[in-house]
Amino acid sequence: MMPSHSGVFGFLAMLAACLSCDAFSSGLLMYPPSFASTPMVCRRPTTALSMGLDMVTYLRVEWISAALCTNQTPRAANVCLQLGCEDGRAVTFIPRTIQELITSTVEPDGVMPISVTRQLSQQQKTRNAGVVTFKDQRADDLKETPDESVDVVISLQAAARMIETGLDWKKSVDEAARVLKPGGRLLFVEQTDLEGESYLDYLDNLGLGSEDEDNEERFPTFEEVGYDDVDFVLMPHVAGVAIKSIDAGMTAAERAAKEARLEEARLAEISIDAYERGIKKRKKKKKKKANVDEE
């Protein structure tokens, strides 16, 4: 008989409570006298602990992250960028149709840790799908990635890690919008509130301009932001998809000028096609006339 969902999450909640209680803290662990003079080796914390998440929340958001990347990445997408690579799990989350995964890091110096590079390389070799392109660039300064060159950007619990390491999570969203192609997607699973500000509110208002600018109305960077709250977690998270607008950050005048240029290009294309068709007709008529004269 399979256990119910409530039973499973109840067990996970009890496990998380046990792991977070004082009895498991390093300060209260008692060692035998023989180990008193032995230096302890500092081990790298697990992903869940390094992100400051309880076990229940970590397991749930990981499952949501995998499902989001698998189901919301368009098949036509070729290039994906991850904000803040912490391990190799993104390689297994994204579909095999992705041809290239570009990295970034939450480290202040912008250099990818060797352990993360090793995990990504191992996962790439095991999955045998897209190529991982290693870039030494901070998640809030994607200096190695050109404008409008990426189809999908994924941000999986990266904003909270940026705060821990001194990076600016808002700038990472700005950078994601910059490198995304028009119509590209930002897939995110992040904490609902970060430093007292809503992650969703920042996405919705991105590109609308600020008070120190000309106050002229602008089109938002993301035309659509679909989201849902992550349930069965102890720490509130939100998961969703933001689609970059074709008119991202433009004013009404800039959009009108853009449409005028597109219309001009369309008319020029029609004129060229008509000219080429006329040449073909004349050649065909000339050839037909030559055949008649020969007869």
Secondary structure, DSSP 8 states (H G I E B T S, - for coil): ----HHHHHHHHHHHHHHHHSGGGSGGG----GGGTTS--------HHHHTT--HHHHHHHHHHHHHHHHHHS-TT--EEEESS--SSHHHHHS-TT--EEE--B-STT----HHHHHHHHHHHHHH--SEEE----BTTB-TTS-TT-EEEEEEESHHHHHHHHT--HHHHHHHHHHHEEEEEEEEEEEESEETTEEHHHHHHHTTS--TTTT---B--SEEEEEEEE--S-SS-EEEEEEEE-TTTT-BHHHHHHHHHHHHHHHHHHHHHHHHHHHHHHHHHHHHHHHHHHH-
